[in-house]
Amino acid sequence: MFLGKVVGTVWSTKKSPDLEGVRFLIVHPIELDKEPTKSIVVVADRMGAG
């Protein structure tokens, strides 16, 4: 698990059947010094957290 700041969403026109109804979020990971990194991660939000 890592901490991150949600900065956007991703839309998909086709998904695997396992991912139907799952939202994708664009996240900037946060380092231990609380500063967002410059990298971007796309995550599957299966729990509705974002």
Gaussian input, Z-matrix of N, CA and C with variables (Angstrom, degrees):
# hf/3-21g

backbone

0 1
 N
 C     1     B1
 C     2     B2     1     A1
 N     3     B3     2     A2     1     D1
 C     4     B4     3     A3     2     D2
 C     5     B5     4     A4     3     D3
 N     6     B6     5     A5     4     D4
 C     7     B7     6     A6     5     D5
 C     8     B8     7     A7     6     D6
 N     9     B9     8     A8     7     D7
 C    10    B10     9     A9     8     D8
 C    11    B11    10    A10     9     D9
 N    12    B12    11    A11    10    D10
 C    13    B13    12    A12    11    D11
 C    14    B14    13    A13    12    D12
 N    15    B15    14    A14    13    D13
 C    16    B16    15    A15    14    D14
 C    17    B17    16    A16    15    D15
 N    18    B18    17    A17    16    D16
 C    19    B19    18    A18    17    D17
 C    20    B20    19    A19    18    D18
 N    21    B21    20    A20    19    D19
 C    22    B22    21    A21    20    D20
 C    23    B23    22    A22    21    D21
 N    24    B24    23    A23    22    D22
 C    25    B25    24    A24    23    D23
 C    26    B26    25    A25    24    D24
 N    27    B27    26    A26    25    D25
 C    28    B28    27    A27    26    D26
 C    29    B29    28    A28    27    D27
 N    30    B30    29    A29    28    D28
 C    31    B31    30    A30    29    D29
 C    32    B32    31    A31    30    D30
 N    33    B33    32    A32    31    D31
 C    34    B34    33    A33    32    D32
 C    35    B35    34    A34    33    D33
 N    36    B36    35    A35    34    D34
 C    37    B37    36    A36    35    D35
 C    38    B38    37    A37    36    D36
 N    39    B39    38    A38    37    D37
 C    40    B40    39    A39    38    D38
 C    41    B41    40    A40    39    D39
 N    42    B42    41    A41    40    D40
 C    43    B43    42    A42    41    D41
 C    44    B44    43    A43    42    D42
 N    45    B45    44    A44    43    D43
 C    46    B46    45    A45    44    D44
 C    47    B47    46    A46    45    D45
 N    48    B48    47    A47    46    D46
 C    49    B49    48    A48    47    D47
 C    50    B50    49    A49    48    D48
 N    51    B51    50    A50    49    D49
 C    52    B52    51    A51    50    D50
 C    53    B53    52    A52    51    D51
 N    54    B54    53    A53    52    D52
 C    55    B55    54    A54    53    D53
 C    56    B56    55    A55    54    D54
 N    57    B57    56    A56    55    D55
 C    58    B58    57    A57    56    D56
 C    59    B59    58    A58    57    D57
 N    60    B60    59    A59    58    D58
 C    61    B61    60    A60    59    D59
 C    62    B62    61    A61    60    D60
 N    63    B63    62    A62    61    D61
 C    64    B64    63    A63    62    D62
 C    65    B65    64    A64    63    D63
 N    66    B66    65    A65    64    D64
 C    67    B67    66    A66    65    D65
 C    68    B68    67    A67    66    D66
 N    69    B69    68    A68    67    D67
 C    70    B70    69    A69    68    D68
 C    71    B71    70    A70    69    D69
 N    72    B72    71    A71    70    D70
 C    73    B73    72    A72    71    D71
 C    74    B74    73    A73    72    D72
 N    75    B75    74    A74    73    D73
 C    76    B76    75    A75    74    D74
 C    77    B77    76    A76    75    D75
 N    78    B78    77    A77    76    D76
 C    79    B79    78    A78    77    D77
 C    80    B80    79    A79    78    D78
 N    81    B81    80    A80    79    D79
 C    82    B82    81    A81    80    D80
 C    83    B83    82    A82    81    D81
 N    84    B84    83    A83    82    D82
 C    85    B85    84    A84    83    D83
 C    86    B86    85    A85    84    D84
 N    87    B87    86    A86    85    D85
 C    88    B88    87    A87    86    D86
 C    89    B89    88    A88    87    D87
 N    90    B90    89    A89    88    D88
 C    91    B91    90    A90    89    D89
 C    92    B92    91    A91    90    D90
 N    93    B93    92    A92    91    D91
 C    94    B94    93    A93    92    D92
 C    95    B95    94    A94    93    D93
 N    96    B96    95    A95    94    D94
 C    97    B97    96    A96    95    D95
 C    98    B98    97    A97    96    D96
 N    99    B99    98    A98    97    D97
 C   100   B100    99    A99    98    D98
 C   101   B101   100   A100    99    D99
 N   102   B102   101   A101   100   D100
 C   103   B103   102   A102   101   D101
 C   104   B104   103   A103   102   D102
 N   105   B105   104   A104   103   D103
 C   106   B106   105   A105   104   D104
 C   107   B107   106   A106   105   D105
 N   108   B108   107   A107   106   D106
 C   109   B109   108   A108   107   D107
 C   110   B110   109   A109   108   D108
 N   111   B111   110   A110   109   D109
 C   112   B112   111   A111   110   D110
 C   113   B113   112   A112   111   D111
 N   114   B114   113   A113   112   D112
 C   115   B115   114   A114   113   D113
 C   116   B116   115   A115   114   D114
 N   117   B117   116   A116   115   D115
 C   118   B118   117   A117   116   D116
 C   119   B119   118   A118   117   D117
 N   120   B120   119   A119   118   D118
 C   121   B121   120   A120   119   D119
 C   122   B122   121   A121   120   D120
 N   123   B123   122   A122   121   D121
 C   124   B124   123   A123   122   D122
 C   125   B125   124   A124   123   D123
 N   126   B126   125   A125   124   D124
 C   127   B127   126   A126   125   D125
 C   128   B128   127   A127   126   D126
 N   129   B129   128   A128   127   D127
 C   130   B130   129   A129   128   D128
 C   131   B131   130   A130   129   D129
 N   132   B132   131   A131   130   D130
 C   133   B133   132   A132   131   D131
 C   134   B134   133   A133   132   D132
 N   135   B135   134   A134   133   D133
 C   136   B136   135   A135   134   D134
 C   137   B137   136   A136   135   D135
 N   138   B138   137   A137   136   D136
 C   139   B139   138   A138   137   D137
 C   140   B140   139   A139   138   D138
 N   141   B141   140   A140   139   D139
 C   142   B142   141   A141   140   D140
 C   143   B143   142   A142   141   D141
 N   144   B144   143   A143   142   D142
 C   145   B145   144   A144   143   D143
 C   146   B146   145   A145   144   D144
 N   147   B147   146   A146   145   D145
 C   148   B148   147   A147   146   D146
 C   149   B149   148   A148   147   D147

   B1=1.4466
   B2=1.5175
   B3=1.3395
   B4=1.4518
   B5=1.5199
   B6=1.3166
   B7=1.4584
   B8=1.5129
   B9=1.3283
   B10=1.4504
   B11=1.5099
   B12=1.3231
   B13=1.4607
   B14=1.5220
   B15=1.3322
   B16=1.4584
   B17=1.5270
   B18=1.3433
   B19=1.4636
   B20=1.5218
   B21=1.3284
   B22=1.4554
   B23=1.5142
   B24=1.3304
   B25=1.4607
   B26=1.5247
   B27=1.3182
   B28=1.4593
   B29=1.5207
   B30=1.3249
   B31=1.4600
   B32=1.5169
   B33=1.3069
   B34=1.4605
   B35=1.5227
   B36=1.3247
   B37=1.4631
   B38=1.5270
   B39=1.3346
   B40=1.4658
   B41=1.5118
   B42=1.3201
   B43=1.4622
   B44=1.5143
   B45=1.3062
   B46=1.4575
   B47=1.5289
   B48=1.3130
   B49=1.4658
   B50=1.5350
   B51=1.3264
   B52=1.4691
   B53=1.5253
   B54=1.3258
   B55=1.4666
   B56=1.5231
   B57=1.3209
   B58=1.4628
   B59=1.5218
   B60=1.3123
   B61=1.4590
   B62=1.5144
   B63=1.3374
   B64=1.4672
   B65=1.5211
   B66=1.3214
   B67=1.4582
   B68=1.5324
   B69=1.3373
   B70=1.4599
   B71=1.5187
   B72=1.3312
   B73=1.4617
   B74=1.5221
   B75=1.3387
   B76=1.4626
   B77=1.5200
   B78=1.3347
   B79=1.4643
   B80=1.5293
   B81=1.3474
   B82=1.4635
   B83=1.5247
   B84=1.3424
   B85=1.4670
   B86=1.5281
   B87=1.3319
   B88=1.4624
   B89=1.5230
   B90=1.3220
   B91=1.4625
   B92=1.5286
   B93=1.3105
   B94=1.4642
   B95=1.5198
   B96=1.3447
   B97=1.4661
   B98=1.5328
   B99=1.3401
   B100=1.4671
   B101=1.5250
   B102=1.3167
   B103=1.4578
   B104=1.5314
   B105=1.3490
   B106=1.4651
   B107=1.5315
   B108=1.3139
   B109=1.4621
   B110=1.5221
   B111=1.3203
   B112=1.4635
   B113=1.5220
   B114=1.3232
   B115=1.4639
   B116=1.5267
   B117=1.3218
   B118=1.4648
   B119=1.5245
   B120=1.3239
   B121=1.4592
   B122=1.5287
   B123=1.3211
   B124=1.4620
   B125=1.5209
   B126=1.3354
   B127=1.4607
   B128=1.5248
   B129=1.3176
   B130=1.4598
   B131=1.5228
   B132=1.3239
   B133=1.4628
   B134=1.5287
   B135=1.3251
   B136=1.4624
   B137=1.5248
   B138=1.3319
   B139=1.4607
   B140=1.5269
   B141=1.3304
   B142=1.4568
   B143=1.5086
   B144=1.3215
   B145=1.4653
   B146=1.5204
   B147=1.3260
   B148=1.4676
   B149=1.4569
   A1=108.16
   A2=116.25
   A3=120.66
   A4=108.96
   A5=115.81
   A6=121.26
   A7=109.15
   A8=116.22
   A9=120.07
   A10=111.09
   A11=115.32
   A12=122.27
   A13=108.16
   A14=116.70
   A15=121.39
   A16=108.05
   A17=115.83
   A18=120.34
   A19=112.56
   A20=118.14
   A21=120.01
   A22=111.85
   A23=114.33
   A24=120.89
   A25=109.47
   A26=115.95
   A27=122.79
   A28=107.56
   A29=116.60
   A30=121.36
   A31=109.34
   A32=115.99
   A33=121.20
   A34=109.05
   A35=116.09
   A36=119.41
   A37=111.83
   A38=116.75
   A39=121.38
   A40=108.39
   A41=115.90
   A42=121.70
   A43=109.76
   A44=114.89
   A45=121.16
   A46=107.50
   A47=119.17
   A48=120.63
   A49=113.08
   A50=117.48
   A51=120.69
   A52=112.46
   A53=117.30
   A54=120.96
   A55=113.25
   A56=117.99
   A57=120.52
   A58=110.13
   A59=116.99
   A60=121.63
   A61=114.54
   A62=117.78
   A63=121.31
   A64=108.63
   A65=116.36
   A66=122.56
   A67=109.25
   A68=116.66
   A69=121.77
   A70=109.44
   A71=116.19
   A72=122.06
   A73=110.51
   A74=115.73
   A75=121.87
   A76=106.39
   A77=116.67
   A78=121.77
   A79=110.18
   A80=115.78
   A81=122.25
   A82=106.45
   A83=118.75
   A84=120.06
   A85=110.83
   A86=116.98
   A87=122.33
   A88=108.42
   A89=115.66
   A90=121.73
   A91=109.91
   A92=116.93
   A93=121.31
   A94=112.87
   A95=118.09
   A96=120.16
   A97=111.52
   A98=116.90
   A99=125.28
   A100=114.47
   A101=117.99
   A102=120.83
   A103=109.63
   A104=117.52
   A105=119.02
   A106=110.41
   A107=116.38
   A108=120.08
   A109=108.89
   A110=116.55
   A111=120.52
   A112=111.57
   A113=117.13
   A114=119.90
   A115=110.47
   A116=114.90
   A117=121.87
   A118=107.90
   A119=116.09
   A120=122.17
   A121=107.55
   A122=117.06
   A123=121.27
   A124=106.71
   A125=116.11
   A126=120.74
   A127=110.40
   A128=116.25
   A129=122.33
   A130=107.83
   A131=116.78
   A132=122.52
   A133=109.07
   A134=116.89
   A135=121.36
   A136=113.02
   A137=117.99
   A138=121.12
   A139=113.04
   A140=118.23
   A141=120.98
   A142=113.56
   A143=117.09
   A144=121.01
   A145=112.58
   A146=118.21
   A147=120.41
   A148=111.10
   D1=146.29
   D2=175.50
   D3=-140.88
   D4=161.18
   D5=176.97
   D6=-93.92
   D7=147.39
   D8=178.81
   D9=-161.51
   D10=165.16
   D11=178.28
   D12=-109.19
   D13=124.40
   D14=178.97
   D15=-74.32
   D16=126.79
   D17=-177.86
   D18=-120.00
   D19=-2.24
   D20=179.08
   D21=175.16
   D22=-176.35
   D23=178.65
   D24=-127.84
   D25=162.31
   D26=177.54
   D27=-120.19
   D28=135.68
   D29=176.81
   D30=-104.01
   D31=143.20
   D32=179.96
   D33=-131.57
   D34=132.62
   D35=178.23
   D36=-86.15
   D37=-26.06
   D38=177.16
   D39=-132.80
   D40=136.10
   D41=179.03
   D42=-135.92
   D43=159.23
   D44=170.76
   D45=-63.49
   D46=145.28
   D47=178.26
   D48=-54.37
   D49=-29.87
   D50=178.67
   D51=-68.18
   D52=-19.29
   D53=-176.08
   D54=-106.38
   D55=8.25
   D56=177.87
   D57=-59.71
   D58=130.38
   D59=178.80
   D60=82.44
   D61=-0.64
   D62=179.69
   D63=-91.78
   D64=134.10
   D65=179.87
   D66=-90.87
   D67=141.64
   D68=177.59
   D69=-108.35
   D70=133.28
   D71=-176.96
   D72=-119.50
   D73=146.00
   D74=172.63
   D75=-94.74
   D76=125.88
   D77=-173.17
   D78=-129.10
   D79=136.81
   D80=168.69
   D81=-95.69
   D82=114.56
   D83=176.94
   D84=-61.14
   D85=147.56
   D86=178.69
   D87=-111.58
   D88=128.72
   D89=178.34
   D90=-78.18
   D91=173.34
   D92=-178.78
   D93=-63.22
   D94=-23.36
   D95=178.23
   D96=-83.34
   D97=9.85
   D98=174.74
   D99=72.74
   D100=9.55
   D101=178.02
   D102=-96.44
   D103=133.66
   D104=176.16
   D105=-64.17
   D106=144.50
   D107=176.79
   D108=-84.51
   D109=173.52
   D110=178.41
   D111=-87.02
   D112=-10.18
   D113=-179.81
   D114=-77.84
   D115=158.27
   D116=179.74
   D117=-124.84
   D118=138.34
   D119=178.65
   D120=-126.39
   D121=136.16
   D122=172.78
   D123=-99.33
   D124=125.12
   D125=-176.81
   D126=-121.01
   D127=149.47
   D128=174.58
   D129=-90.58
   D130=120.54
   D131=-177.34
   D132=-94.15
   D133=80.39
   D134=-178.63
   D135=-74.38
   D136=-20.88
   D137=-175.55
   D138=-100.04
   D139=-4.26
   D140=-179.32
   D141=75.60
   D142=28.18
   D143=-177.00
   D144=-75.14
   D145=-26.97
   D146=-174.63
   D147=-99.86

